[in-house]
Amino acid sequence: MFAGLLALATLAVSPAHAFWRLSCPRTALVRERADPIVSPGVASNHLHVVHGGSNFGLNVTFDGLRNSACTSCEIANDKSNYWTPSLWFQDPTTKKFEPVNGGGILVYYLQRGDFATNLTTFPAGFRMLAGDMTLRSKKYAENEGSQGELRERAMKWSCLRYTGGVTGYDGYGFPNTRCEAGFQSRLHMPNCWDGKNLDSADHRSHVAYMSIMDNGKCPDTHPVNLITMFYEQTWDTGDFDARWDPAVNRWPFVWSHGDPTGYGYHGDFVMGWDVNTLQGAIINCNNQTPDTAAGKAEGCSYFQMQTSDTAQKCSIAPVINEPTSGVLDRLPGCVPIQDGPADAKVYSTSNCPL
């Protein structure tokens, strides 16, 4: 199968600088403690916000996703799943938790790399993750260039501030300023593949980053240059501005896996595209038309588009029946808050009352 995909990819001959955006609106497919990559068949230890094909669950297969009745994203014939942790506000006074609105996702599909004219699709059954939920600090010198440093550099955060005279934030780890226009998490997914394994024990060893993360060359160990995905999410942290003071309080937002530092953010992907459709888009929608140069997916004839309203009607009920909204005494899964700089421990949630 892979040889056939690579043969298709080599047909691309035009400069590959076009891209498209897959928009998955603010209303997620589901928010629940499910992670079929890391915790197949059982509840995950923390809550995720999930987008994409409606056959998401505690276990997913490529064929199952392809048979999804709908998707919560605007490209209707992509039935992949994309998920990340959810963001929570911890009240500095009561110490109780409230979910932060937002978490819709933009997935940028980018034609990148020194051999971008030979890009290939993800094969059927492919899955991967980026990031590490146990991280609580930055460990590598900037631009050191190892895969560890590239993985660390792959995630960054922005504090969106459009009020005149105020300072925003663009960096690693959580800020300590108000973000009245929203807090944005950004994550580059791995874009090089070993050409053999659809997954790996740690769900990341079968993939790697190009030499300068979102461009350059793939390492010899992972020679297959995949289409690059970039996740962007915006959270409505400004809703809570009146309830904390940056001069007095630490930044009061935490990821659902108990991370108050931001470094443990992570993203997951399970392939649910028709292989030929995605490969056809990679080859034929890279020609810098006004639409594809601007990232408009509707400019690619391989995509069946649906409106945001239609996408938001695609939802499923969570399998894990527990409170995930309102004011909570603890994070779903009873995940404890773990600060840095040392790595966090992974706690079982088997004794957490639902």
KAURGI-V237006 format. One record per pair of residues at least 12 apart in sequence whose C-alpha atoms are under 8 Angstrom apart, sorted by the first residue. I is the first residue (numbers start at 1). J is the second residue. D is the distance in Angstrom with one decimal. If there is no record, write none. Layout:
{{I J D} {I J D}}
//
This chain:
{{2 123 7.2} {2 195 7.3} {5 120 6.5} {5 121 7.3} {5 279 7.5} {6 118 7.4} {6 119 7.9} {6 120 6.1} {8 120 8.0} {8 279 7.4} {9 117 7.3} {9 118 5.0} {9 119 5.7} {9 120 5.4} {9 279 7.1} {9 282 7.9} {9 283 6.5} {10 117 6.8} {10 118 4.9} {10 119 7.7} {11 118 7.6} {11 283 7.1} {12 117 5.2} {12 118 6.5} {12 283 5.0} {12 284 7.4} {13 117 5.9} {14 117 6.9} {14 286 7.2} {14 287 6.5} {15 116 7.8} {15 117 6.7} {15 286 7.2} {15 287 7.1} {16 111 5.4} {16 112 7.1} {16 116 5.9} {16 117 6.0} {16 286 5.2} {16 287 7.0} {17 110 7.6} {17 111 5.6} {17 112 7.0} {17 286 6.5} {17 287 7.7} {17 288 7.0} {17 293 7.5} {18 110 6.9} {18 111 6.1} {18 285 7.2} {18 286 4.8} {18 287 6.5} {18 288 5.4} {18 292 5.4} {18 293 5.0} {18 294 7.8} {18 295 7.1} {19 108 7.0} {19 109 5.6} {19 110 4.7} {19 111 6.0} {19 285 8.0} {19 286 7.0} {19 292 5.9} {19 293 6.5} {19 294 7.5} {19 295 5.1} {19 296 7.9} {20 108 5.9} {20 109 5.4} {20 110 6.8} {20 292 6.2} {20 294 7.6} {20 295 4.0} {20 296 5.5} {20 297 5.0} {21 106 6.4} {21 107 5.7} {21 108 4.5} {21 109 6.2} {21 295 5.4} {21 296 6.2} {21 297 5.9} {22 73 6.9} {22 74 6.6} {22 75 6.5} {22 106 5.7} {22 107 4.9} {22 108 6.2} {22 109 7.5} {22 297 6.9} {23 73 5.7} {23 74 5.6} {23 75 7.7} {23 104 8.0} {23 105 6.3} {23 106 4.7} {23 107 6.4} {24 51 6.6} {24 52 7.4} {24 72 6.0} {24 73 4.0} {24 74 6.2} {24 104 5.7} {24 105 5.2} {24 106 6.1} {24 107 8.0} {24 308 7.9} {24 311 7.4} {25 72 7.3} {25 73 6.7} {25 104 4.8} {25 105 6.5} {25 308 6.4} {25 311 7.3} {25 312 6.6} {26 102 5.5} {26 103 5.9} {26 104 3.7} {26 105 7.2} {26 312 7.9} {27 102 7.8} {27 104 6.5} {27 312 5.7} {28 49 6.4} {28 50 5.9} {28 51 5.4} {28 72 6.8} {28 103 7.7} {28 104 6.6} {28 312 7.3} {28 315 7.1} {29 49 7.8} {29 50 5.7} {29 51 5.0} {29 52 6.5} {29 53 7.9} {29 54 7.1} {29 71 7.7} {29 72 5.6} {29 312 7.7} {29 314 6.2} {29 315 4.4} {29 316 6.1} {30 49 6.3} {30 50 5.4} {30 51 7.1} {30 315 6.2} {30 316 5.9} {30 317 6.8} {30 318 6.4} {31 47 6.7} {31 48 5.6} {31 49 4.6} {31 50 6.0} {31 318 7.0} {31 324 7.8} {32 47 5.1} {32 48 5.5} {32 49 6.9} {32 50 8.0} {32 318 5.8} {32 319 7.6} {32 320 6.6} {32 324 7.6} {33 45 6.5} {33 46 5.3} {33 47 4.2} {33 48 6.0} {33 320 6.7} {33 332 7.7} {33 333 7.6} {34 46 7.9} {34 47 7.1} {34 48 6.9} {34 57 6.8} {34 58 5.6} {34 320 7.9} {35 48 7.7} {35 57 7.9} {35 58 6.4} {36 57 6.8} {36 58 5.0} {36 59 4.9} {36 60 6.3} {37 127 7.5} {37 128 7.8} {37 203 7.5} {37 268 7.8} {38 203 7.7} {39 58 7.6} {40 58 5.5} {40 59 5.4} {41 58 4.8} {41 59 5.5} {42 58 6.2} {43 58 7.2} {43 320 7.1} {45 257 7.4} {45 333 5.5} {45 335 7.1} {45 347 7.2} {45 348 6.4} {45 349 5.6} {46 85 7.5} {46 256 5.7} {46 257 5.2} {46 331 7.9} {46 332 6.3} {46 333 5.7} {46 335 6.8} {47 85 6.1} {47 86 6.3} {47 256 5.7} {47 257 7.3} {47 332 6.4} {47 333 7.6} {48 83 6.3} {48 84 5.4} {48 85 4.4} {48 86 5.4} {48 256 7.5} {49 83 5.6} {49 84 5.7} {49 85 6.1} {49 86 5.6} {49 103 7.0} {50 81 7.0} {50 82 5.9} {50 83 4.4} {50 84 6.9} {51 71 7.7} {51 72 5.9} {51 73 6.9} {51 81 5.7} {51 82 5.3} {51 83 6.2} {51 105 7.8} {52 71 4.7} {52 72 4.9} {52 73 5.6} {52 78 7.6} {52 79 5.8} {52 80 5.5} {52 81 4.6} {52 82 6.3} {53 65 5.9} {53 66 7.8} {53 68 5.5} {53 69 7.6} {53 70 6.0} {53 71 4.3} {53 72 6.7} {53 78 7.5} {53 79 4.2} {53 80 5.6} {53 81 5.8} {53 272 7.5} {54 68 5.1} {54 69 6.2} {54 70 5.6} {54 71 5.7} {54 72 7.6} {54 79 7.7} {54 314 7.0} {54 315 6.8} {54 316 6.6} {55 67 7.4} {55 68 5.0} {55 69 7.6} {56 81 7.0} {57 319 7.5} {58 319 7.9} {61 125 6.8} {62 124 6.2} {62 125 5.1} {62 270 7.8} {62 271 6.6} {62 272 5.8} {63 272 8.0} {65 79 5.7} {65 80 6.6} {65 272 5.5} {66 79 5.8} {66 80 7.9} {66 272 5.7} {66 273 7.1} {66 274 7.3} {70 311 8.0} {70 314 5.9} {71 311 6.3} {71 314 5.8} {72 310 7.9} {72 311 4.3} {72 312 5.7} {72 313 7.2} {72 314 5.1} {72 315 6.9} {73 308 7.6} {73 311 5.4} {73 312 7.8} {74 305 5.8} {74 306 5.1} {74 307 6.1} {74 308 6.1} {74 311 5.9} {75 297 7.6} {75 303 6.2} {75 304 5.8} {75 305 4.7} {75 306 6.3} {76 303 7.4} {76 304 5.4} {76 305 5.5} {76 306 5.9} {77 273 7.0} {77 274 7.8} {77 303 6.6} {77 304 5.8} {77 305 7.8} {78 272 6.1} {78 273 4.8} {78 274 7.4} {79 271 7.8} {79 272 4.5} {79 273 5.8} {80 269 7.3} {80 270 5.7} {80 271 4.9} {80 272 3.6} {80 273 6.0} {81 268 8.0} {81 269 5.8} {81 270 5.3} {81 271 7.0} {81 272 6.9} {82 267 7.3} {82 268 5.7} {82 269 4.9} {82 270 6.9} {83 267 5.8} {83 268 5.3} {83 269 6.8} {84 265 7.6} {84 266 6.0} {84 267 4.7} {84 268 6.5} {85 255 6.2} {85 256 5.7} {85 257 7.1} {85 265 6.9} {85 266 7.0} {85 267 7.6} {86 99 7.6} {86 100 7.8} {86 103 7.2} {86 255 5.9} {86 256 5.3} {87 99 6.3} {87 100 5.6} {87 235 7.6} {87 253 6.8} {87 254 5.9} {87 255 4.7} {87 256 5.9} {88 100 5.2} {88 253 5.5} {88 254 5.3} {88 255 6.1} {88 256 6.6} {89 240 7.8} {89 252 5.8} {89 253 4.5} {89 254 6.5} {90 252 5.4} {90 253 6.0} {90 254 7.2} {91 243 7.4} {91 244 7.8} {91 252 6.7} {92 244 6.9} {92 249 7.0} {92 252 6.6} {95 329 7.7} {96 327 6.5} {96 328 5.7} {96 329 5.0} {96 330 6.7} {97 327 5.7} {97 328 5.1} {97 329 6.3} {97 330 6.3} {97 331 6.7} {98 325 6.8} {98 326 5.9} {98 327 5.0} {98 328 6.4} {99 324 7.7} {99 325 6.2} {99 326 7.2} {100 235 6.5} {100 236 6.2} {100 237 6.5} {101 235 6.0} {101 236 5.4} {101 237 7.8} {102 233 7.7} {102 234 6.0} {102 235 4.5} {102 236 5.7} {103 233 5.4} {103 234 5.8} {103 235 5.7} {104 233 5.9} {104 234 7.0} {105 231 6.7} {105 232 5.7} {105 233 4.8} {105 234 7.6} {106 231 5.9} {106 232 5.2} {106 233 6.5} {107 229 6.3} {107 230 5.5} {107 231 4.7} {107 232 6.4} {108 228 7.8} {108 229 5.5} {108 230 5.0} {108 231 6.5} {108 295 8.0} {109 227 6.6} {109 228 5.7} {109 229 4.8} {109 230 6.8} {110 227 6.1} {110 228 5.0} {110 229 6.3} {110 230 7.8} {111 227 5.9} {111 228 6.5} {111 282 7.6} {111 286 7.3} {112 214 6.7} {112 215 5.5} {112 216 7.8} {112 227 7.0} {112 228 6.5} {113 210 7.3} {113 214 7.3} {113 215 4.5} {113 216 4.8} {113 217 6.1} {113 225 7.3} {114 215 7.0} {114 216 5.2} {114 217 5.7} {115 217 7.5} {115 225 7.2} {116 225 7.4} {117 283 7.8} {118 225 7.2} {119 224 7.8} {119 225 5.4} {119 226 5.4} {119 227 5.9} {119 282 7.1} {119 283 8.0} {120 224 7.5} {120 225 6.5} {120 226 5.1} {120 227 6.3} {120 279 6.4} {120 282 7.4} {121 226 6.0} {121 227 6.3} {121 275 6.8} {121 278 6.2} {121 279 5.3} {121 282 7.5} {122 226 6.8} {122 227 7.8} {122 271 6.8} {122 275 7.3} {123 198 7.6} {123 271 7.5} {123 275 6.5} {124 271 6.6} {124 272 7.5} {124 274 8.0} {124 275 6.6} {125 198 6.1} {125 270 7.5} {125 271 6.3} {126 198 4.5} {126 199 6.4} {126 270 6.3} {126 271 5.4} {127 198 6.3} {127 199 5.8} {127 203 7.5} {127 268 7.7} {127 269 5.6} {127 270 4.4} {127 271 6.0} {128 199 6.5} {128 203 5.4} {128 204 6.0} {128 207 7.6} {128 268 6.0} {128 269 5.5} {128 270 6.8} {129 189 7.3} {129 203 6.1} {129 204 6.1} {129 266 7.2} {129 267 5.6} {129 268 4.3} {129 269 6.2} {130 151 7.3} {130 187 7.9} {130 188 7.7} {130 189 5.7} {130 190 6.8} {130 204 7.0} {130 266 5.5} {130 267 5.3} {130 268 6.5} {131 151 6.6} {131 152 7.3} {131 155 7.6} {131 264 6.7} {131 265 6.2} {131 266 4.3} {131 267 6.6} {132 264 5.4} {132 265 6.8} {132 266 5.9} {133 257 7.0} {133 259 7.9} {133 263 7.7} {133 264 4.0} {133 265 5.9} {133 266 6.3} {133 344 8.0} {134 264 5.6} {134 343 5.2} {134 344 4.6} {134 345 6.6} {134 346 7.2} {135 263 5.5} {135 264 4.7} {135 340 7.9} {135 342 7.5} {135 343 5.0} {135 344 6.5} {136 259 7.2} {136 261 5.9} {136 262 7.1} {136 263 5.1} {136 264 6.0} {136 339 6.5} {136 340 4.6} {136 341 5.2} {136 342 6.3} {136 343 5.6} {136 344 6.9} {137 173 7.6} {137 261 7.4} {137 263 5.9} {137 340 6.1} {137 341 5.0} {137 342 7.2} {137 343 7.8} {138 152 7.2} {138 172 7.7} {138 263 7.2} {140 152 7.6} {145 211 7.1} {145 212 7.4} {147 208 7.0} {147 209 6.8} {150 209 6.7} {150 212 7.5} {150 213 5.8} {151 209 7.5} {153 213 7.9} {154 187 5.6} {154 188 4.9} {154 189 7.3} {154 213 7.0} {155 172 7.4} {155 185 7.5} {155 186 5.6} {155 187 4.4} {155 188 6.4} {155 265 7.7} {156 170 7.2} {156 171 5.6} {156 172 5.2} {156 173 7.3} {156 185 6.3} {156 186 5.3} {156 187 6.6} {157 169 7.7} {157 170 5.7} {157 171 5.5} {157 172 6.1} {157 173 6.9} {157 174 7.1} {157 183 7.4} {157 184 5.7} {157 185 4.8} {157 186 6.0} {158 170 4.4} {158 171 6.6} {158 183 6.0} {158 184 5.0} {158 185 6.6} {159 175 7.2} {159 177 7.7} {159 178 7.6} {159 179 5.1} {159 181 7.8} {159 182 6.5} {159 183 4.9} {159 184 6.3} {160 179 5.4} {160 180 6.8} {160 181 5.0} {160 182 5.3} {160 183 6.0} {160 184 7.2} {161 179 5.7} {161 180 5.9} {161 181 5.4} {161 182 7.6} {162 180 8.0} {162 181 6.7} {172 262 7.8} {172 263 7.3} {173 261 5.7} {173 262 4.7} {173 263 5.3} {174 251 7.4} {174 260 7.7} {174 261 5.6} {174 262 5.1} {174 263 7.8} {175 251 6.9} {176 246 6.2} {176 250 6.6} {176 251 5.0} {177 246 5.9} {177 251 7.2} {178 237 7.8} {178 238 6.9} {178 241 6.4} {178 246 7.1} {179 237 6.2} {179 238 5.6} {179 241 7.9} {180 236 7.8} {180 237 6.7} {180 238 4.0} {180 239 7.6} {180 241 7.0} {181 236 7.2} {181 237 7.8} {181 238 6.2} {182 234 6.1} {182 235 5.4} {182 236 4.8} {182 237 5.4} {182 238 5.9} {183 234 5.5} {183 235 5.1} {183 236 6.6} {183 237 6.1} {184 232 6.9} {184 233 5.5} {184 234 4.3} {184 235 6.3} {185 231 8.0} {185 232 5.8} {185 233 5.3} {185 234 6.5} {186 230 7.2} {186 231 5.6} {186 232 4.6} {186 233 6.6} {187 230 5.7} {187 231 5.0} {187 232 6.6} {187 266 7.7} {187 267 7.5} {188 213 7.9} {188 214 7.2} {188 228 7.8} {188 229 6.2} {188 230 4.5} {188 231 6.4} {189 228 6.9} {189 229 5.4} {189 230 5.9} {189 231 7.6} {189 267 7.8} {190 207 6.0} {190 208 5.2} {190 209 4.9} {190 210 7.9} {190 213 8.0} {190 228 7.2} {190 229 7.7} {191 207 7.0} {191 208 6.3} {191 209 5.5} {191 210 6.6} {191 214 7.6} {191 225 6.2} {191 226 5.0} {191 227 6.4} {191 228 5.1} {191 229 7.4} {192 207 5.4} {192 208 5.0} {192 209 5.7} {192 210 6.5} {192 218 5.7} {192 219 7.7} {192 222 5.5} {192 223 6.5} {192 224 5.4} {192 225 4.9} {192 226 5.6} {193 206 6.0} {193 207 4.5} {193 208 6.5} {193 222 4.7} {193 223 6.3} {193 224 5.0} {193 225 6.7} {193 226 6.9} {194 206 5.6} {194 207 6.3} {194 221 6.2} {194 222 3.9} {194 223 6.1} {194 224 6.3} {195 222 7.0} {195 223 7.2} {195 224 6.0} {206 222 7.5} {207 222 6.6} {208 222 6.5} {214 228 7.2} {227 282 7.5} {231 267 8.0} {256 331 6.6} {256 332 7.6} {256 335 7.7} {257 335 6.2} {257 336 7.9} {257 337 7.8} {258 331 7.6} {258 335 5.8} {258 336 5.5} {258 337 4.2} {258 338 5.9} {259 337 6.1} {259 338 6.0} {259 339 6.6} {260 337 6.9} {260 338 7.1} {260 339 6.2} {261 339 6.7} {261 340 7.2} {277 302 6.2} {277 303 7.9} {278 302 7.8} {280 302 7.0} {281 300 6.8} {281 301 7.9} {281 302 5.8} {281 303 8.0} {285 299 7.9} {285 300 5.6} {321 354 7.0} {322 354 5.2} {323 354 7.7} {333 349 5.5} {333 352 6.0} {334 349 6.6} {334 352 5.8} {335 347 7.1} {335 349 7.4}}
//
